[in-house]
Amino acid sequence: MFYVYLLKSFSHPEQKYIGMTDDLRKRLNDHNAGYSVHTAKYKPWDLVNYIAFSSKDAAIEFEQYMKTGSGYAFAKRHFWK
């Protein structure tokens, strides 16, 4: 399975992150350990939501959509309340 996931910083709640992985637990641990240069500054992170896909291509396509203006607005309206 492939996962598109949404994170929210616990220490800086205004900071949000969207990513894609095939190992959700490991990736969340990596974010919270500071292994990602994009998220290390705002750790720790809470997993807000994730969407599972059986196809890597579908997951990549959905992640790209979520990082657009309309995708981000959708996430803000439905997940990051």
N, C-alpha and C positions, 0 to 999 in steps of 0.2 A: 504494500500500500504506500501511497504518497500523500503527504499532508500539507495543506496550506494552513498556516497558523497565525493567530493574532495575539500579540503580547501587549501588555501595558506595564509600564515601569511602576514598581511599588513605591520607590523613593521620589520619583518625579512623575506623578500621574498624568501630566499633559503629554508625556513621551509615549509614543505607540510604535509598534513595529509589525510588519507583515513579512512572513518568510515561507519557504517550502523545504521539506525534508522527507526522507524515507524512514527516519528514526526520530520520532517526536520527543521521547524522553531524553535521549542523548543530546539532541539539539537544544532543548530547554536548559539542560544542565550546562551545556557549553556557553549559552548566553549568560547564565547566572555565575559562571566561573570567570567570565571576562574574556573568553577566547575569541569573541567577535569584536572587531574594531568599531563596528557601527553601534553596538549596544553596550559595550563594557562600561561606558561612562554613566549609564543610567541603571545599572543593576541594583537590586534584584528585580527580576521580571516575573509577572504573573501571566499564566496562560489564560486568555480570555475565551478563546474558542478555536476550534480547528475543524476543517472539512477534509474528509478522506476521499481519495481517488484511487481507482485501480490502475489508471493510466498515468504515466509520468507526463506525457504531453498535455493531458487535460489539466493536471495540477499546475504545470508551468503556465498554461494559458490563463487559468483562473487567478494565479498569483499576479500575473502581469495586469489583468483587469483590476484586481483589488488595489494595485498601486497607481491606478489612474485617478483622476479627480472624481469621477462618478463612482468608482469602486470604493474609494476612501470614504466618500459621503455615505454610501450604503453601509459600510462597516461602522461608521460613526453613529448612524441612525439605529442600527440593529444590534451591534455588539459592544461598542464602547460607550455605554451610557454612564 
